């Protein structure tokens, strides 16, 4: 799953640790999501979307065949 998490976090000047604390997860979890090695659970995706005031679909996009 592709995502804009790093871009959104950087725009707020939050470190991975800052975002992790706000989400109640580890910094390593945020790193894994940003590097697309881990897809967040639905509850975590909602927390992240709420923090940025966006819809989940504005942050996370599914990998689809033919999607660059």
N, CA, C and O atoms as CSV, one atom per row, in Angstrom:
chain,resi,resn,atom,element,x,y,z
A,1,UNK,N,N,0.846,-1.171,0.000
A,1,UNK,CA,C,0.000,0.000,0.000
A,1,UNK,C,C,0.891,1.234,0.000
A,1,UNK,O,O,1.795,1.367,0.825
A,2,UNK,N,N,0.623,2.124,-0.931
A,2,UNK,CA,C,1.381,3.374,-0.987
A,2,UNK,C,C,0.769,4.368,0.003
A,2,UNK,O,O,-0.409,4.275,0.349
A,3,UNK,N,N,1.594,5.323,0.451
A,3,UNK,CA,C,1.063,6.315,1.390
A,3,UNK,C,C,1.850,7.613,1.319
A,3,UNK,O,O,2.958,7.668,0.785
A,4,UNK,N,N,1.247,8.649,1.872
A,4,UNK,CA,C,1.838,9.995,1.918
A,4,UNK,C,C,2.274,10.360,3.328
A,4,UNK,O,O,2.455,11.539,3.632
A,5,UNK,N,N,2.444,9.381,4.180
A,5,UNK,CA,C,2.687,9.652,5.591
A,5,UNK,C,C,3.945,10.484,5.830
A,5,UNK,O,O,3.914,11.437,6.609
A,6,UNK,N,N,5.027,10.143,5.187
A,6,UNK,CA,C,6.285,10.887,5.393
A,6,UNK,C,C,6.113,12.350,4.996
A,6,UNK,O,O,6.548,13.253,5.712
A,7,UNK,N,N,5.481,12.572,3.860
A,7,UNK,CA,C,5.251,13.933,3.367
A,7,UNK,C,C,4.385,14.735,4.350
A,7,UNK,O,O,4.703,15.881,4.666
A,8,UNK,N,N,3.309,14.139,4.823
A,8,UNK,CA,C,2.408,14.823,5.746
A,8,UNK,C,C,3.090,15.095,7.094
A,8,UNK,O,O,2.927,16.165,7.679
A,9,UNK,N,N,3.841,14.126,7.564
A,9,UNK,CA,C,4.554,14.281,8.837
A,9,UNK,C,C,5.598,15.391,8.734
A,9,UNK,O,O,5.723,16.220,9.635
A,10,UNK,N,N,6.341,15.401,7.636
A,10,UNK,CA,C,7.383,16.409,7.439
A,10,UNK,C,C,6.787,17.817,7.349
A,10,UNK,O,O,7.391,18.778,7.826
A,11,UNK,N,N,5.610,17.939,6.742
A,11,UNK,CA,C,4.960,19.245,6.617
A,11,UNK,C,C,4.621,19.822,7.988
A,11,UNK,O,O,4.573,21.040,8.154
A,12,UNK,N,N,4.390,18.965,8.958
A,12,UNK,CA,C,4.104,19.417,10.326
A,12,UNK,C,C,5.362,19.475,11.191
A,12,UNK,O,O,5.306,19.866,12.357
A,13,UNK,N,N,6.481,19.088,10.616
A,13,UNK,CA,C,7.770,19.075,11.322
A,13,UNK,C,C,7.747,18.147,12.531
A,13,UNK,O,O,8.341,18.430,13.571
A,14,UNK,N,N,7.044,17.031,12.358
A,14,UNK,CA,C,7.002,16.007,13.391
A,14,UNK,C,C,8.050,14.959,13.070
A,14,UNK,O,O,8.229,14.593,11.908
A,15,UNK,N,N,8.736,14.479,14.075
A,15,UNK,CA,C,9.622,13.338,13.887
A,15,UNK,C,C,8.773,12.075,13.855
A,15,UNK,O,O,7.584,12.105,14.173
A,16,UNK,N,N,9.388,10.974,13.471
A,16,UNK,CA,C,8.673,9.705,13.529
A,16,UNK,C,C,8.247,9.413,14.960
A,16,UNK,O,O,7.161,8.883,15.193
A,17,UNK,N,N,9.099,9.756,15.912
A,17,UNK,CA,C,8.769,9.533,17.321
A,17,UNK,C,C,7.576,10.387,17.753
A,17,UNK,O,O,6.730,9.924,18.519
A,18,UNK,N,N,7.502,11.635,17.267
A,18,UNK,CA,C,6.366,12.502,17.587
A,18,UNK,C,C,5.062,11.877,17.094
A,18,UNK,O,O,4.083,11.788,17.835
A,19,UNK,N,N,5.067,11.448,15.841
A,19,UNK,CA,C,3.865,10.848,15.268
A,19,UNK,C,C,3.520,9.551,15.981
A,19,UNK,O,O,2.350,9.281,16.255
A,20,UNK,N,N,4.520,8.760,16.278
A,20,UNK,CA,C,4.289,7.490,16.977
A,20,UNK,C,C,3.618,7.729,18.326
A,20,UNK,O,O,2.680,7.020,18.690
A,21,UNK,N,N,4.093,8.720,19.060
A,21,UNK,CA,C,3.514,9.026,20.374
A,21,UNK,C,C,2.051,9.444,20.228
A,21,UNK,O,O,1.202,9.021,21.013
A,22,UNK,N,N,1.758,10.266,19.232
A,22,UNK,CA,C,0.382,10.715,19.016
A,22,UNK,C,C,-0.536,9.554,18.616
A,22,UNK,O,O,-1.735,9.577,18.898
A,23,UNK,N,N,0.034,8.545,17.962
A,23,UNK,CA,C,-0.755,7.400,17.490
A,23,UNK,C,C,-0.786,6.246,18.492
A,23,UNK,O,O,-1.601,5.333,18.361
A,24,UNK,N,N,0.093,6.283,19.482
A,24,UNK,CA,C,0.151,5.197,20.454
A,24,UNK,C,C,0.828,3.951,19.933
A,24,UNK,O,O,0.495,2.832,20.324
A,25,UNK,N,N,1.801,4.162,19.027
A,25,UNK,CA,C,2.571,3.034,18.485
A,25,UNK,C,C,4.058,3.357,18.602
A,25,UNK,O,O,4.424,4.443,19.052
A,26,UNK,N,N,4.903,2.434,18.207
A,26,UNK,CA,C,6.346,2.656,18.273
A,26,UNK,C,C,6.834,3.454,17.065
A,26,UNK,O,O,6.183,3.494,16.021
A,27,UNK,N,N,7.990,4.083,17.233
A,27,UNK,CA,C,8.619,4.787,16.112
A,27,UNK,C,C,8.914,3.822,14.981
A,27,UNK,O,O,8.816,4.177,13.806
A,28,UNK,N,N,9.281,2.582,15.346
A,28,UNK,CA,C,9.576,1.577,14.327
A,28,UNK,C,C,8.343,1.256,13.490
A,28,UNK,O,O,8.454,0.992,12.293
A,29,UNK,N,N,7.165,1.278,14.117
A,29,UNK,CA,C,5.926,1.028,13.369
A,29,UNK,C,C,5.692,2.135,12.348
A,29,UNK,O,O,5.315,1.862,11.208
A,30,UNK,N,N,5.915,3.377,12.752
A,30,UNK,CA,C,5.751,4.502,11.821
A,30,UNK,C,C,6.752,4.382,10.682
A,30,UNK,O,O,6.403,4.596,9.521
A,31,UNK,N,N,7.994,4.041,11.006
A,31,UNK,CA,C,9.006,3.858,9.967
A,31,UNK,C,C,8.588,2.764,8.989
A,31,UNK,O,O,8.722,2.936,7.777
A,32,UNK,N,N,8.090,1.654,9.493
A,32,UNK,CA,C,7.679,0.547,8.625
A,32,UNK,C,C,6.507,0.937,7.727
A,32,UNK,O,O,6.440,0.507,6.575
A,33,UNK,N,N,5.587,1.748,8.243
A,33,UNK,CA,C,4.470,2.216,7.419
A,33,UNK,C,C,4.981,3.167,6.341
A,33,UNK,O,O,4.607,3.046,5.175
A,34,UNK,N,N,5.829,4.104,6.728
A,34,UNK,CA,C,6.357,5.079,5.767
A,34,UNK,C,C,7.152,4.414,4.642
A,34,UNK,O,O,7.094,4.852,3.493
A,35,UNK,N,N,7.873,3.386,4.965
A,35,UNK,CA,C,8.687,2.702,3.953
A,35,UNK,C,C,7.915,1.592,3.253
A,35,UNK,O,O,8.480,0.823,2.475
A,36,UNK,N,N,6.622,1.517,3.539
A,36,UNK,CA,C,5.701,0.588,2.884
A,36,UNK,C,C,6.061,-0.880,3.111
A,36,UNK,O,O,5.778,-1.738,2.275
A,37,UNK,N,N,6.692,-1.156,4.262
A,37,UNK,CA,C,6.968,-2.539,4.645
A,37,UNK,C,C,5.841,-3.106,5.496
A,37,UNK,O,O,5.781,-4.312,5.736
A,38,UNK,N,N,4.935,-2.217,5.957
A,38,UNK,CA,C,3.857,-2.619,6.844
A,38,UNK,C,C,2.631,-1.769,6.531
A,38,UNK,O,O,2.732,-0.550,6.389
A,39,UNK,N,N,1.476,-2.416,6.425
A,39,UNK,CA,C,0.217,-1.701,6.248
A,39,UNK,C,C,-0.432,-1.542,7.619
A,39,UNK,O,O,-0.524,-2.509,8.376
A,40,UNK,N,N,-0.883,-0.329,7.946
A,40,UNK,CA,C,-1.482,-0.126,9.259
A,40,UNK,C,C,-2.818,-0.849,9.389
A,40,UNK,O,O,-3.497,-1.092,8.391
A,41,UNK,N,N,-3.187,-1.186,10.600
A,41,UNK,CA,C,-4.519,-1.731,10.849
A,41,UNK,C,C,-5.533,-0.640,10.534
A,41,UNK,O,O,-5.183,0.539,10.473
A,42,UNK,N,N,-6.759,-1.020,10.340
A,42,UNK,CA,C,-7.797,-0.038,10.064
A,42,UNK,C,C,-7.954,0.963,11.212
A,42,UNK,O,O,-8.049,2.163,10.956
A,43,UNK,N,N,-7.985,0.505,12.479
A,43,UNK,CA,C,-8.066,1.488,13.566
A,43,UNK,C,C,-6.894,2.479,13.564
A,43,UNK,O,O,-7.095,3.668,13.810
A,44,UNK,N,N,-5.689,2.008,13.294
A,44,UNK,CA,C,-4.530,2.903,13.250
A,44,UNK,C,C,-4.640,3.853,12.065
A,44,UNK,O,O,-4.298,5.029,12.188
A,45,UNK,N,N,-5.108,3.371,10.930
A,45,UNK,CA,C,-5.292,4.245,9.767
A,45,UNK,C,C,-6.273,5.369,10.090
A,45,UNK,O,O,-6.068,6.511,9.677
A,46,UNK,N,N,-7.345,5.051,10.833
A,46,UNK,CA,C,-8.299,6.082,11.242
A,46,UNK,C,C,-7.649,7.103,12.172
A,46,UNK,O,O,-7.900,8.301,12.045
A,47,UNK,N,N,-6.824,6.644,13.097
A,47,UNK,CA,C,-6.128,7.560,14.016
A,47,UNK,C,C,-5.220,8.493,13.222
A,47,UNK,O,O,-5.212,9.702,13.451
A,48,UNK,N,N,-4.463,7.934,12.300
A,48,UNK,CA,C,-3.550,8.736,11.482
A,48,UNK,C,C,-4.326,9.752,10.659
A,48,UNK,O,O,-3.961,10.926,10.615
A,49,UNK,N,N,-5.387,9.311,10.012
A,49,UNK,CA,C,-6.197,10.221,9.199
A,49,UNK,C,C,-6.767,11.347,10.048
A,49,UNK,O,O,-6.776,12.504,9.628
A,50,UNK,N,N,-7.240,11.011,11.233
A,50,UNK,CA,C,-7.811,12.017,12.131
A,50,UNK,C,C,-6.764,13.038,12.557
A,50,UNK,O,O,-7.059,14.231,12.629
A,51,UNK,N,N,-5.553,12.589,12.839
A,51,UNK,CA,C,-4.477,13.504,13.239
A,51,UNK,C,C,-4.191,14.546,12.163
A,51,UNK,O,O,-3.899,15.703,12.467
A,52,UNK,N,N,-4.277,14.122,10.897
A,52,UNK,CA,C,-3.976,15.031,9.798
A,52,UNK,C,C,-5.227,15.709,9.238
A,52,UNK,O,O,-5.131,16.538,8.333
A,53,UNK,N,N,-6.392,15.360,9.770
A,53,UNK,CA,C,-7.627,15.976,9.295
A,53,UNK,C,C,-7.966,15.596,7.873
A,53,UNK,O,O,-8.535,16.393,7.126
A,54,UNK,N,N,-7.615,14.369,7.495
A,54,UNK,CA,C,-7.845,13.890,6.132
A,54,UNK,C,C,-8.617,12.580,6.157
A,54,UNK,O,O,-8.717,11.924,7.194
A,55,UNK,N,N,-9.156,12.212,5.015
A,55,UNK,CA,C,-9.770,10.898,4.860
A,55,UNK,C,C,-8.659,9.869,4.680
A,55,UNK,O,O,-7.585,10.188,4.171
A,56,UNK,N,N,-8.918,8.656,5.091
A,56,UNK,CA,C,-7.926,7.585,4.935
A,56,UNK,C,C,-7.442,7.503,3.486
A,56,UNK,O,O,-6.252,7.314,3.233
A,57,UNK,N,N,-8.370,7.645,2.540
A,57,UNK,CA,C,-8.033,7.535,1.116
A,57,UNK,C,C,-7.099,8.649,0.650
A,57,UNK,O,O,-6.430,8.507,-0.374
A,58,UNK,N,N,-7.047,9.753,1.392
A,58,UNK,CA,C,-6.140,10.843,1.046
A,58,UNK,C,C,-4.711,10.559,1.497
A,58,UNK,O,O,-3.777,11.237,1.069
A,59,UNK,N,N,-4.542,9.568,2.352
A,59,UNK,CA,C,-3.210,9.213,2.863
A,59,UNK,C,C,-2.731,7.888,2.287
A,59,UNK,O,O,-1.579,7.759,1.874
A,60,UNK,N,N,-3.623,6.907,2.263
A,60,UNK,CA,C,-3.256,5.555,1.854
A,60,UNK,C,C,-3.946,5.182,0.539
A,60,UNK,O,O,-5.153,5.366,0.383
A,61,UNK,N,N,-3.158,4.656,-0.400
A,61,UNK,CA,C,-3.687,4.206,-1.677
A,61,UNK,C,C,-3.297,2.744,-1.880
A,61,UNK,O,O,-2.130,2.387,-1.717
A,62,UNK,N,N,-4.252,1.907,-2.231
A,62,UNK,CA,C,-3.919,0.485,-2.441
A,62,UNK,C,C,-3.047,0.301,-3.667
A,62,UNK,O,O,-3.155,1.045,-4.642
A,63,UNK,N,N,-2.189,-0.692,-3.605
A,63,UNK,CA,C,-1.410,-1.072,-4.782
A,63,UNK,C,C,-2.352,-1.806,-5.716
A,63,UNK,O,O,-3.022,-2.763,-5.328
A,64,UNK,N,N,-2.390,-1.344,-6.944
A,64,UNK,CA,C,-3.239,-1.991,-7.942
A,64,UNK,C,C,-2.383,-2.294,-9.158
A,64,UNK,O,O,-1.447,-1.558,-9.469
A,65,UNK,N,N,-2.710,-3.386,-9.845
A,65,UNK,CA,C,-1.963,-3.658,-11.088
A,65,UNK,C,C,-2.071,-2.470,-12.038
A,65,UNK,O,O,-3.160,-1.958,-12.296
A,66,UNK,N,N,-0.932,-2.049,-12.546
A,66,UNK,CA,C,-0.904,-0.926,-13.460
A,66,UNK,C,C,-0.779,0.423,-12.776
A,66,UNK,O,O,-0.622,1.439,-13.453
A,67,UNK,N,N,-0.845,0.461,-11.444
A,67,UNK,CA,C,-0.656,1.710,-10.696
A,67,UNK,C,C,0.834,1.952,-10.524
A,67,UNK,O,O,1.540,1.083,-10.013
A,68,UNK,N,N,1.325,3.106,-10.937
A,68,UNK,CA,C,2.768,3.367,-10.764
A,68,UNK,C,C,3.138,3.576,-9.322
A,68,UNK,O,O,4.307,3.805,-9.012
